[in-house]
Amino acid sequence: MLASIRKFLLLLILVAGSGYIGFRYLQYRQVRHLLPAGTTIAGVDVSGLALEEAGARVQERYARPISIYHRQERVEIQPQDVGFTLDLNGMLQQAQQQMAGQDERTRFAGFVLERPLQPITVDLLAIHDAGGLRSMVQTIAGYLDEPARPPQMLATAETFQHGQPGFVTDVEASLPAVAEALYSLENRSAYLVVVEQEEPELSLDLLAEVINSKLQSFNGMGSIFVMDLQTGEEFGINSDVALSGLSILKIAIFIEAYRALDRPSDEFQQQLFLDTATRSSNYAANLLLHVVAGEDNTYRGADILTESMRHLGLVNTFIAVPYDATPPAYRQTTYVTPANSRTDITTQPDPTMQSTAEDIGTLLSMIYYCAQGGGALLAVYPGQITPQECQAIIDLMVLNEEGNLIRYGVPAGTPVSHKHGWALGTHADAGIVFSPGGDFVIVEYLNQPGEWLLADVSFPILREIARAVYNYFNFDDPYLGDALVDQGLIDPNDPFSESQEAETAPELEGVTPTPTPAPPAAQGGT
């Protein structure tokens, strides 16, 4: 009896167990396609989801916009806008393969016993358009960057405006952080690398642009040279073009005359210096060439001067024939130089005496540095010229009150050591300006070959160029006055008052009231 009961109970247990197992198997069949607990695809928890549902969840999480910060500004971008694309098929296939690789009986047993199944992990598979991302960052930077602004010329005020500091995005340095935000689930923010920029310094390039703009109104050629005597920086506009030497070459005569003197100048020589500097006397200049020669021979003096200029590296500067002289037939009347050998531009310079704006500007800088105890003049001619003599040349040319070009472009009272000069189609001035903001050299020529150049045309341009250069060096205290009013040339209260330009213009080169003395014929001079 007991055996029968045991058999019955065993059968009952087997039937009940089989029924339970069958029931659980039916349940298992309904969830076997679902991903196990703890399963992640691309870092997204997709536990208990079907593959299609898991793909949708991953897609939704990575489609969220990312935030890009440019300093305090926040910009959202959509991943699809930079070509971010998930490889969903590839990731779901990996998940499916991992599920298929698990033993079915083991999975069922774990389900029946409610033991966690082995989770599946699939790494992120995605790409983005690197060029599109770079373009997006550049666009954001273009809107939000504020690059440092360089100083600029205020045309209405004839002065310069301070630059401003700024900031710009380092696009290449920013790209890794932005890309990382695209591929991240939690940290979908990126900070652009924004670089601070200091206020740009005033540069001679800006001054060159300003001067070029002023030359646009002139129907001819401008030749300009400027040097910062504090730093030695310089720039030129057509500064290597051959031009007539004019009275500006008397600067070289001053140097050579002082170099020739082995004792202090006497009263007669001092008067020659003064007449040459302040009256632009050709007669006095030729007598100084006698001093250069050490004899009454202007041609010998001119030859010594020309050779000296070459020795100083000023190869485009020469005097072949003295002022107002008619050379003998056997006399060389010109020289070939790099400047006058050019064929691309010509100013129809006087063949007998020439220079360039750069040569004259360099010569003026040599005088300036010599007066301070240094520079090329003292190095090339030790013991032949002294700082005191160079200072005497500077002081001498400060007394020149004619040729009001540079002088009328700077405030009254500003020392300007200069020499002007002009001929039929060329007006020029060259000098050293001693300004509160720094000393500088300025050489300016206007040339209109074959035409009579009117002072009413050239003088205002040359004065305004000088003003621009002065204001560049005196950035914080520019000259905004009207030189013609300041000098009493026009009455600001008289609407009919006209500029007295003609009264400021000296005689043309080659006109002198006193003939040049002729040395003995054996010396070959006139």
DOGUFI-173537 format. One line per 4 residues: their letters; for each residue x, y, z of C-alpha. Coordinates in Angstrom, 3 decimals. Layout:
! residues N
a> X/Y/Z ~ ...
This chain:
! residues 526
mlas> 0.000/0.000/0.000 ~ 2.738/2.386/0.959 ~ 4.610/1.572/-2.231 ~ 1.578/2.446/-4.258
irkf> 1.231/5.700/-2.461 ~ 4.902/6.529/-3.074 ~ 4.530/5.712/-6.759 ~ 1.468/7.871/-6.981
llll> 3.176/10.806/-5.249 ~ 6.233/10.452/-7.445 ~ 4.087/10.416/-10.535 ~ 2.200/13.394/-9.225
ilva> 5.457/15.250/-8.649 ~ 6.697/14.363/-12.113 ~ 3.464/15.493/-13.703 ~ 3.419/18.705/-11.663
gsgy> 7.089/19.326/-12.359 ~ 6.639/18.692/-16.041 ~ 3.666/21.006/-16.061 ~ 5.658/23.697/-14.269
igfr> 8.601/23.280/-16.585 ~ 6.313/23.416/-19.571 ~ 4.604/26.498/-18.246 ~ 7.956/28.188/-17.566
ylqy> 9.155/27.188/-21.013 ~ 6.147/28.879/-22.532 ~ 7.025/31.980/-20.526 ~ 10.661/31.681/-21.614
rqvr> 9.635/31.459/-25.251 ~ 7.908/34.814/-24.873 ~ 11.008/36.595/-23.500 ~ 13.894/34.628/-24.983
hllp> 14.369/37.322/-27.679 ~ 14.683/40.059/-25.066 ~ 18.093/41.293/-24.049 ~ 19.339/40.079/-20.679
agtt> 19.399/42.319/-17.637 ~ 22.514/44.503/-17.510 ~ 22.862/44.602/-21.282 ~ 24.310/47.861/-22.678
iagv> 24.677/48.959/-26.253 ~ 26.889/51.998/-26.815 ~ 26.704/52.591/-23.073 ~ 22.870/52.696/-23.079
dvsg> 21.076/50.288/-20.707 ~ 18.759/48.232/-22.893 ~ 17.903/45.478/-20.372 ~ 14.730/43.566/-21.215
lale> 14.274/45.235/-24.587 ~ 13.953/43.664/-27.967 ~ 16.708/44.476/-30.415 ~ 14.517/46.908/-32.356
eaga> 13.498/48.698/-29.174 ~ 17.122/48.753/-28.006 ~ 18.171/50.362/-31.279 ~ 15.511/53.039/-30.945
rvqe> 16.623/53.830/-27.395 ~ 20.268/54.135/-28.413 ~ 19.289/56.313/-31.357 ~ 17.243/58.591/-29.115
ryar> 20.015/59.028/-26.565 ~ 22.674/59.974/-29.129 ~ 20.354/62.254/-31.088 ~ 20.244/64.715/-28.211
pisi> 21.920/68.059/-29.032 ~ 25.319/68.892/-27.593 ~ 26.112/72.230/-25.966 ~ 29.132/74.188/-27.111
yhrq> 30.373/76.974/-24.863 ~ 32.241/79.970/-26.252 ~ 33.308/81.805/-23.136 ~ 29.919/82.588/-21.506
erve> 27.892/81.979/-24.654 ~ 26.120/78.621/-25.137 ~ 25.285/77.214/-28.562 ~ 23.417/73.947/-29.224
iqpq> 24.137/71.896/-32.312 ~ 22.366/68.796/-33.571 ~ 24.630/65.776/-34.076 ~ 23.185/65.124/-37.515
dvgf> 24.260/68.622/-38.560 ~ 27.890/67.541/-38.313 ~ 27.347/64.143/-39.904 ~ 27.217/62.129/-36.663
tldl> 25.835/58.705/-37.612 ~ 25.333/55.564/-35.456 ~ 26.071/52.170/-36.954 ~ 22.927/50.673/-35.406
ngml> 22.865/47.619/-37.635 ~ 26.403/46.757/-36.702 ~ 25.790/47.139/-32.966 ~ 22.506/45.163/-33.004
qqaq> 24.137/42.380/-34.997 ~ 26.857/42.147/-32.371 ~ 24.223/41.903/-29.627 ~ 22.313/39.249/-31.541
qqma> 25.478/37.233/-32.131 ~ 26.359/37.338/-28.459 ~ 22.846/36.128/-27.541 ~ 23.038/33.330/-30.106
gqde> 26.379/32.253/-28.719 ~ 24.925/31.521/-25.271 ~ 23.806/27.891/-24.542 ~ 20.007/27.675/-24.825
rtrf> 19.654/25.191/-21.969 ~ 21.786/27.327/-19.713 ~ 19.716/30.385/-20.537 ~ 16.447/28.471/-19.866
agfv> 17.774/27.059/-16.626 ~ 18.769/30.519/-15.478 ~ 15.314/31.796/-16.389 ~ 13.565/29.009/-14.466
lerp> 15.804/29.457/-11.448 ~ 15.514/33.266/-11.777 ~ 19.246/33.610/-11.877 ~ 20.665/36.609/-13.840
lqpi> 21.793/35.712/-17.313 ~ 25.148/36.801/-18.632 ~ 24.733/40.451/-19.725 ~ 25.705/41.586/-23.214
tvdl> 27.971/44.559/-23.828 ~ 28.326/46.223/-27.226 ~ 30.649/49.197/-27.734 ~ 29.616/52.333/-29.591
laih> 29.994/52.258/-33.348 ~ 29.620/55.722/-34.908 ~ 31.248/58.207/-37.258 ~ 31.047/61.945/-37.861
dagg> 32.046/64.329/-40.636 ~ 35.331/65.853/-39.463 ~ 35.157/68.598/-42.099 ~ 31.576/69.397/-41.183
lrsm> 32.470/69.596/-37.487 ~ 35.373/71.926/-38.228 ~ 33.125/74.094/-40.396 ~ 30.513/74.255/-37.604
vqti> 33.107/75.335/-35.032 ~ 34.489/77.914/-37.454 ~ 30.974/79.274/-37.983 ~ 30.408/79.609/-34.247
agyl> 33.787/81.277/-33.884 ~ 32.969/83.636/-36.729 ~ 29.871/84.849/-34.907 ~ 31.276/85.058/-31.392
depa> 34.985/85.834/-31.779 ~ 36.052/89.412/-31.287 ~ 39.564/89.602/-32.760 ~ 41.871/92.282/-31.472
rppq> 41.507/95.419/-33.553 ~ 44.638/97.189/-34.692 ~ 45.017/100.950/-34.410 ~ 43.518/102.803/-37.314
mlat> 43.490/106.228/-38.858 ~ 40.457/108.393/-38.259 ~ 40.099/110.190/-41.548 ~ 37.799/112.866/-40.149
aetf> 40.180/113.799/-37.349 ~ 43.486/113.142/-39.127 ~ 44.671/111.089/-36.171 ~ 44.962/107.499/-35.069
qhgq> 42.575/105.470/-32.946 ~ 43.755/102.998/-30.336 ~ 43.411/99.341/-31.109 ~ 41.469/97.012/-28.832
pgfv> 42.295/93.629/-27.283 ~ 40.178/90.688/-28.340 ~ 39.751/86.932/-28.344 ~ 39.643/84.275/-31.041
tdve> 38.853/80.570/-31.119 ~ 41.629/78.071/-31.627 ~ 39.539/75.849/-33.877 ~ 41.989/72.960/-34.163
aslp> 42.532/72.825/-30.394 ~ 38.750/72.898/-29.819 ~ 37.804/70.024/-32.133 ~ 38.752/67.084/-29.837
avae> 36.491/68.294/-27.008 ~ 33.559/68.873/-29.369 ~ 33.998/65.438/-30.947 ~ 34.175/63.848/-27.498
alys> 30.823/65.449/-26.580 ~ 29.248/63.900/-29.684 ~ 30.338/60.393/-28.587 ~ 29.484/60.859/-24.915
lenr> 26.207/59.938/-23.200 ~ 26.614/61.911/-19.999 ~ 28.887/64.837/-20.823 ~ 27.354/66.353/-23.931
sayl> 29.034/69.713/-23.452 ~ 32.288/71.105/-24.841 ~ 34.197/74.310/-24.182 ~ 35.934/75.914/-27.117
vvve> 39.533/76.936/-26.664 ~ 39.323/80.740/-26.815 ~ 42.632/82.616/-26.915 ~ 42.946/86.137/-25.583
qeep> 44.654/88.638/-27.893 ~ 46.475/91.706/-26.672 ~ 45.887/95.103/-28.202 ~ 48.040/95.260/-31.355
elsl> 50.742/97.865/-31.332 ~ 50.752/100.735/-33.761 ~ 52.835/99.710/-36.772 ~ 54.535/101.497/-39.598
dlla> 52.457/99.367/-41.969 ~ 49.390/101.353/-40.941 ~ 51.243/104.625/-41.465 ~ 52.279/103.449/-44.928
evin> 48.627/102.716/-45.749 ~ 47.599/106.181/-44.572 ~ 50.288/107.883/-46.651 ~ 49.405/105.804/-49.700
sklq> 45.795/106.925/-49.340 ~ 46.899/110.564/-49.286 ~ 48.986/110.050/-52.417 ~ 45.912/108.808/-54.293
sfng> 44.840/112.409/-54.834 ~ 48.100/113.259/-56.606 ~ 48.341/112.791/-60.355 ~ 51.984/111.861/-60.259
mgsi> 54.405/109.841/-58.138 ~ 55.127/110.177/-54.442 ~ 58.411/108.989/-52.961 ~ 58.389/108.714/-49.175
fvmd> 60.825/107.447/-46.553 ~ 60.204/107.356/-42.801 ~ 62.475/106.087/-40.021 ~ 61.771/105.695/-36.314
lqtg> 65.001/106.965/-34.775 ~ 64.279/105.187/-31.491 ~ 63.991/101.701/-32.989 ~ 65.571/102.031/-36.418
eefg> 62.379/100.731/-38.064 ~ 61.719/102.242/-41.457 ~ 59.477/102.010/-44.463 ~ 59.486/103.478/-47.933
insd> 57.047/104.158/-50.731 ~ 58.894/104.350/-54.065 ~ 61.865/105.267/-51.889 ~ 64.409/103.623/-54.199
vals> 63.412/105.631/-57.266 ~ 65.990/108.057/-58.707 ~ 65.032/111.709/-58.198 ~ 66.649/115.058/-58.817
glsi> 69.027/115.922/-56.003 ~ 67.716/119.484/-55.695 ~ 68.843/121.558/-52.739 ~ 68.263/118.546/-50.524
lkia> 71.728/117.334/-51.547 ~ 73.116/120.294/-49.630 ~ 72.738/118.069/-46.570 ~ 75.549/115.933/-47.986
ifie> 77.584/119.092/-48.647 ~ 77.271/120.051/-44.961 ~ 78.645/116.677/-43.905 ~ 81.529/116.729/-46.354
ayra> 82.438/120.336/-45.532 ~ 82.609/119.599/-41.801 ~ 84.576/116.431/-42.534 ~ 87.077/118.466/-44.533
ldrp> 87.555/121.112/-41.835 ~ 90.410/120.308/-39.466 ~ 89.702/123.334/-37.286 ~ 86.582/125.240/-36.229
sdef> 84.905/127.061/-39.105 ~ 85.736/130.740/-39.455 ~ 83.201/133.530/-39.752 ~ 83.126/133.358/-43.557
qqql> 82.564/129.610/-43.570 ~ 79.874/129.925/-40.918 ~ 78.052/132.388/-43.147 ~ 78.300/129.953/-46.069
fldt> 76.711/127.248/-43.942 ~ 73.962/129.630/-42.835 ~ 73.193/130.941/-46.340 ~ 73.102/127.428/-47.751
atrs> 70.771/126.172/-45.020 ~ 68.410/129.111/-44.595 ~ 68.464/130.817/-48.021 ~ 69.150/127.652/-50.011
snya> 71.925/129.632/-51.715 ~ 73.485/127.712/-54.586 ~ 76.379/130.159/-54.579 ~ 77.171/129.429/-50.935
anll> 76.744/125.687/-51.512 ~ 79.330/125.741/-54.293 ~ 81.757/127.665/-52.084 ~ 81.306/124.915/-49.482
lhvv> 82.324/122.438/-52.210 ~ 85.592/124.410/-52.316 ~ 85.945/123.645/-48.622 ~ 85.297/119.973/-49.375
aged> 87.931/120.000/-52.114 ~ 90.484/121.918/-50.060 ~ 90.903/124.209/-53.045 ~ 88.807/126.461/-55.277
ntyr> 87.446/123.633/-57.371 ~ 83.727/122.825/-57.146 ~ 84.112/119.798/-59.400 ~ 86.753/118.301/-57.166
gadi> 84.453/118.886/-54.204 ~ 81.577/117.208/-56.045 ~ 83.755/114.184/-56.847 ~ 84.851/113.834/-53.212
ltes> 81.229/114.070/-52.076 ~ 80.074/111.429/-54.567 ~ 82.839/109.036/-53.554 ~ 82.034/109.611/-49.879
mrhl> 78.364/108.794/-50.413 ~ 79.353/105.524/-52.052 ~ 81.685/104.792/-49.161 ~ 78.711/105.242/-46.812
glvn> 76.615/102.842/-48.904 ~ 74.487/105.565/-50.514 ~ 75.159/104.373/-54.057 ~ 72.300/106.284/-55.660
tfia> 73.519/109.706/-54.510 ~ 75.903/111.878/-56.530 ~ 76.750/115.364/-57.683 ~ 78.407/115.302/-61.097
vpyd> 77.972/119.012/-61.853 ~ 77.782/121.710/-59.150 ~ 74.781/123.995/-58.816 ~ 74.138/126.326/-61.769
atpp> 77.380/125.296/-63.459 ~ 77.953/124.719/-67.179 ~ 80.428/121.831/-67.336 ~ 83.296/121.748/-69.809
ayrq> 82.979/119.304/-72.686 ~ 85.436/116.852/-71.176 ~ 83.613/116.660/-67.825 ~ 81.553/113.616/-66.829
ttyv> 78.059/114.950/-66.235 ~ 76.227/111.973/-64.720 ~ 76.648/108.561/-63.115 ~ 74.896/105.257/-63.609
tpan> 73.254/104.013/-60.409 ~ 70.930/101.143/-59.499 ~ 68.117/103.667/-59.084 ~ 68.463/105.428/-62.441
srtd> 69.027/102.094/-64.203 ~ 65.454/101.064/-63.546 ~ 63.197/100.899/-66.570 ~ 59.875/100.325/-64.826
ittq> 59.539/103.875/-63.503 ~ 61.140/107.203/-64.342 ~ 60.928/110.640/-62.825 ~ 63.077/112.351/-65.490
pdpt> 65.610/113.303/-62.817 ~ 68.285/115.927/-63.288 ~ 71.136/113.876/-64.768 ~ 73.795/115.976/-63.016
mqst> 72.756/115.381/-59.384 ~ 70.512/112.661/-58.035 ~ 69.516/110.743/-54.959 ~ 66.629/108.701/-53.586
aedi> 64.329/109.270/-50.643 ~ 65.896/106.259/-48.929 ~ 69.462/107.546/-49.383 ~ 68.560/110.986/-48.036
gtll> 66.634/109.512/-45.110 ~ 69.514/107.210/-44.265 ~ 71.940/110.126/-44.438 ~ 69.786/112.149/-42.039
smiy> 69.689/109.219/-39.619 ~ 73.492/109.026/-39.778 ~ 73.712/112.692/-38.754 ~ 71.252/112.109/-35.897
ycaq> 73.120/109.088/-34.505 ~ 76.456/110.817/-35.014 ~ 75.276/113.723/-32.854 ~ 74.520/111.162/-30.145
ggga> 77.992/109.688/-30.367 ~ 77.349/106.653/-32.572 ~ 76.322/105.481/-36.009 ~ 77.889/104.974/-39.410
llav> 79.478/108.404/-39.877 ~ 81.692/108.020/-36.826 ~ 82.444/104.406/-37.703 ~ 83.375/105.095/-41.346
ypgq> 85.161/108.391/-40.723 ~ 86.695/108.175/-37.250 ~ 88.483/111.385/-36.324 ~ 87.220/113.172/-39.444
itpq> 83.839/114.253/-38.098 ~ 82.684/114.705/-34.526 ~ 79.363/114.488/-32.656 ~ 79.611/118.238/-32.090
ecqa> 79.846/118.870/-35.831 ~ 76.858/116.600/-36.526 ~ 74.893/118.495/-33.891 ~ 75.942/121.733/-35.570
iidl> 74.450/120.456/-38.857 ~ 71.196/119.613/-37.080 ~ 71.055/123.008/-35.375 ~ 71.874/124.721/-38.669
mvln> 68.985/123.091/-40.537 ~ 66.556/123.845/-37.698 ~ 67.070/127.519/-38.650 ~ 65.629/126.842/-42.113
eegn> 62.219/128.531/-42.103 ~ 61.636/128.204/-45.826 ~ 60.027/125.284/-47.581 ~ 57.187/124.976/-45.119
liry> 56.173/121.433/-45.870 ~ 57.267/119.299/-42.920 ~ 57.245/122.315/-40.607 ~ 53.601/123.116/-41.372
gvpa> 52.576/119.518/-40.749 ~ 53.682/119.630/-37.116 ~ 52.759/121.908/-34.202 ~ 54.407/125.319/-34.100
gtpv> 57.562/125.215/-32.019 ~ 58.421/121.605/-32.892 ~ 62.100/121.529/-33.914 ~ 62.443/120.405/-37.533
shkh> 65.948/120.076/-38.917 ~ 65.249/119.998/-42.636 ~ 66.270/120.927/-46.135 ~ 63.713/121.528/-48.837
gwal> 64.114/121.628/-52.576 ~ 62.143/121.823/-55.777 ~ 62.364/122.159/-59.506 ~ 59.918/122.296/-62.399
gtha> 58.135/119.001/-61.703 ~ 59.479/117.984/-58.297 ~ 58.763/119.342/-54.801 ~ 60.429/117.832/-51.765
dagi> 61.436/118.222/-48.153 ~ 63.630/116.060/-45.946 ~ 64.304/116.392/-42.271 ~ 64.554/115.186/-38.710
vfsp> 61.558/115.986/-36.499 ~ 62.131/116.199/-32.738 ~ 58.703/115.441/-31.318 ~ 57.481/114.674/-27.781
ggdf> 56.483/111.169/-28.822 ~ 59.785/110.320/-30.472 ~ 62.247/111.623/-33.033 ~ 61.884/110.542/-36.629
vive> 63.211/111.090/-40.143 ~ 60.818/111.978/-42.927 ~ 61.702/112.452/-46.594 ~ 58.901/113.319/-49.000
ylnq> 58.958/113.971/-52.736 ~ 56.168/114.624/-55.198 ~ 57.123/114.237/-58.832 ~ 55.178/115.102/-61.977
pgew> 57.716/114.846/-64.789 ~ 57.326/117.128/-67.769 ~ 54.793/119.374/-66.053 ~ 54.886/122.492/-63.907
llad> 54.000/121.236/-60.439 ~ 51.887/123.846/-58.651 ~ 52.464/124.557/-54.975 ~ 48.715/124.720/-54.478
vsfp> 48.630/121.036/-55.474 ~ 51.769/119.671/-53.853 ~ 52.076/121.639/-50.608 ~ 48.815/120.501/-48.971
ilre> 49.608/116.839/-49.724 ~ 53.152/117.071/-48.384 ~ 52.000/118.921/-45.273 ~ 49.301/116.333/-44.564
iara> 51.763/113.482/-45.011 ~ 54.017/115.181/-42.470 ~ 51.031/115.582/-40.140 ~ 50.163/111.881/-40.443
vyny> 53.723/110.889/-39.589 ~ 53.807/113.307/-36.638 ~ 50.483/111.968/-35.337 ~ 51.739/108.406/-35.668
fnfd> 54.655/109.169/-33.365 ~ 52.473/111.309/-31.087 ~ 49.547/108.951/-30.867 ~ 48.164/110.315/-27.603
dpyl> 48.662/113.995/-28.407 ~ 48.111/114.445/-32.147 ~ 48.354/117.705/-34.031 ~ 44.859/118.654/-35.150
gdal> 45.418/122.323/-35.832 ~ 45.522/124.174/-39.140 ~ 49.119/125.138/-39.862 ~ 48.111/127.911/-42.235
vdqg> 45.990/129.484/-39.509 ~ 48.605/128.838/-36.830 ~ 51.266/130.513/-38.965 ~ 49.028/133.426/-39.885
lidp> 48.869/132.576/-43.590 ~ 45.083/132.703/-43.583 ~ 42.583/134.477/-41.340 ~ 40.021/131.979/-39.998
ndpf> 37.593/134.851/-39.390 ~ 37.776/136.091/-42.968 ~ 35.772/133.851/-45.327 ~ 37.520/135.456/-48.291
sesq> 41.017/134.895/-46.940 ~ 43.152/132.715/-49.229 ~ 46.256/130.713/-48.547 ~ 49.472/132.514/-49.366
eaet> 51.176/129.439/-50.747 ~ 53.152/131.456/-53.268 ~ 54.772/133.451/-50.489 ~ 56.141/130.261/-48.916
apel> 57.698/128.955/-52.114 ~ 61.364/129.774/-52.763 ~ 62.831/130.184/-56.200 ~ 63.246/127.103/-58.362
egvt> 66.540/125.248/-58.187 ~ 69.110/126.666/-60.523 ~ 68.165/130.298/-59.920 ~ 70.665/132.220/-57.868
ptpt> 71.416/135.945/-57.707 ~ 75.157/135.490/-57.577 ~ 77.217/133.591/-60.174 ~ 79.342/130.667/-59.085
papp> 83.024/131.663/-58.866 ~ 85.230/130.016/-61.449 ~ 88.438/128.374/-60.221 ~ 91.536/128.413/-62.426
aaqg> 91.036/126.638/-65.732 ~ 93.765/124.142/-64.887 ~ 91.571/122.864/-62.089 ~ 88.755/122.089/-64.499
gt> 86.079/123.811/-62.373 ~ 83.454/126.477/-62.912
